[in-house]
Amino acid sequence: MVYEDDIYVGYRYYNTFKIPVAYEFGYGLSYTKFDYSGLKLSSPDFKGQLTVSVAVKNSGKVAGREVVQLYIGSPKGKLNKPAETLAAFGKTKLLQPGEVQTVSFSIETKDFASFDEASSSWIAEPGSYNLKIGASSLNIKQTGTFKIAKELSAGKVSKALAPTREINKLVSK
């Protein structure tokens, strides 16, 4: 079987090609509600690592936990990319009504790099990146941006298992 969907698997396909779904990636139900606020980035410029934090408040009437998801949208460049990539996620402790917890993530190049077949390496291209934090891939609560000044590498690989025939990969417009 030859899979031609390439990088567009699961939520990456549905979000990139704007295909409606009954339940988006990361969707979950809770007995309470959560508010997100105060998104902070350690720097507006990414140089290999970035710390991202957001305050999550239980604004409902009962105790609950929230899974906080961080997605990164890459700029258009030489490589084909999905609309966004899940870069990190974490769960709050059990928050009582009105209680707030700051959730922090440490992001590295490898967490959102794209694979460049020409150089057999994972890279992050220069440009402006969109950072989205929310309860699912479509339920985004806070957004921000950061910039990468020059191409960053997240590692090189060997072509040990290269395909023996051409694959017609799915491409976004």
QUINORJO-V554711 format. One line per field, one symbol per residue. phi: phi as a letter, one per 30 degrees, with the letter a starting at -180 (. if undefined). burial: + if it has 16 or more other ideal C-beta (glycine too) atoms within 10 Angstrom, else -. A space follows every 10 residues. Layout:
# QUINORJO-V554711
phi->???
burial->???
This chain:
# QUINORJO-V554711
phi->.cccdhdcci edddddchcd bdbdeidacb dbbbccaieb cdadccbjaa cbbbcccdcc cbdacbcccc cbcdddadcd bdeabdcaaa cdddcdeidb bccbbccced dbdcdcddch bcbcddkccc cbbacadccd cbbabbccdb eccckcbccd bddcbdcddd bdd
burial->-----+++-- ++++++---- ---+++---- -+-+-+--+- +----+---+ -+-+-+++-+ ---+++++++ ++++----++ ++++++++-- -+--+----- +-+-+-+++- ++++++---- +++++---++ ++++++++-+ ++---+-+-- -+-+------ ---------+ ---
